[in-house]
């Protein structure tokens, strides 16, 4: 998908992590393959905050995948996955804190 250059943004790269029965099947090798493809590509990945405030409590991609993406200097943009104004208000501070903690800025997309 990434190599096709058909998409500007790749979201939910580790969607299987959302399902507790499938969580953990993706390996570091899988993550590195995707990171290598993204590094070669103009496709930007999304930091998705849709599950940060629920029982899963993590961003997508998962923390270990995000670490690998950072290692490969892969660009990351933000998606709050907010379906209501209240969800947006609740998630934005968490996302801003994540970028501050990592010492990086989100990639801004041309509009």
C-alpha positions in Angstrom: 0.0 0.0 0.0 2.7 2.5 1.0 4.9 1.7 -2.0 2.0 2.5 -4.4 2.1 6.2 -3.4 -1.7 6.3 -3.8 -2.3 7.7 -0.4 -1.0 10.8 1.3 -1.8 9.5 4.8 -1.6 5.9 6.1 -3.9 5.6 9.2 -4.5 2.7 11.5 -1.3 0.9 10.5 -1.6 -1.5 13.4 -5.4 -1.9 13.4 -5.0 -5.5 14.7 -3.8 -4.1 18.0 -7.3 -2.7 18.7 -8.6 -6.3 19.0 -7.4 -8.0 22.2 -7.6 -11.4 20.6 -5.2 -10.3 17.8 -3.0 -8.0 19.9 0.7 -8.9 19.8 0.7 -10.8 16.5 2.6 -8.0 14.7 6.3 -8.4 15.3 9.2 -5.9 15.4 10.2 -7.2 12.0 6.7 -6.3 10.6 7.0 -2.8 12.1 10.5 -2.3 10.6 9.3 -3.4 7.1 6.5 -0.8 7.3 8.8 1.8 8.6 11.3 1.2 5.8 8.5 1.5 3.2 7.3 4.8 4.8 10.8 6.2 4.9 11.1 5.6 1.1 7.6 7.0 0.5 5.9 10.4 0.6 3.1 8.8 2.6 2.7 10.2 6.1 1.4 8.1 8.9 -1.2 9.2 11.5 -0.9 9.3 15.2 -4.4 8.3 16.1 -5.8 9.2 19.5 -9.1 7.4 19.1 -8.4 4.9 21.9 -6.2 7.0 24.2 -9.0 7.6 26.7 -10.6 4.2 26.7 -9.6 0.8 28.1 -6.9 0.3 25.5 -5.3 3.6 26.6 -2.7 3.8 23.8 -2.3 5.7 20.6 -2.2 3.9 17.2 0.3 3.0 16.1 1.3 1.2 19.3 4.1 2.7 21.4 6.6 0.1 20.2 5.7 0.8 16.6 5.9 4.5 17.1 9.4 4.1 18.6 10.4 2.3 15.4 8.8 4.9 13.2 10.8 7.6 15.1 14.0 5.6 14.7 13.4 5.7 10.9 12.5 9.4 11.0 9.0 8.7 9.6 6.7 11.8 9.4 3.7 11.7 11.7 0.5 13.8 11.5 -2.3 13.9 14.0 -5.7 12.3 14.0 -7.9 12.6 17.1 -10.6 10.3 15.7 -13.1 12.6 17.4 -16.7 12.2 16.5 -18.0 14.9 18.8 -16.7 18.3 19.9 -16.3 17.0 23.5 -14.0 14.1 22.3 -11.8 16.6 20.4 -11.6 18.8 23.5 -10.6 15.8 25.6 -8.0 14.4 23.2 -6.2 17.4 22.0 -4.2 18.0 25.3 -3.1 14.3 25.3 -1.9 14.6 21.7 -0.1 17.9 22.3 1.6 16.3 25.4 2.7 13.3 23.4 4.5 15.4 20.8 6.0 17.6 23.5 7.3 14.5 25.4 8.8 13.1 22.2 10.3 16.4 21.2 8.9 16.4 17.7 6.4 18.4 15.8 3.5 16.9 13.9 3.8 17.1 10.1 1.5 19.7 8.7 -0.3 18.8 5.6 -1.0 21.3 2.8 -4.7 22.2 2.7 
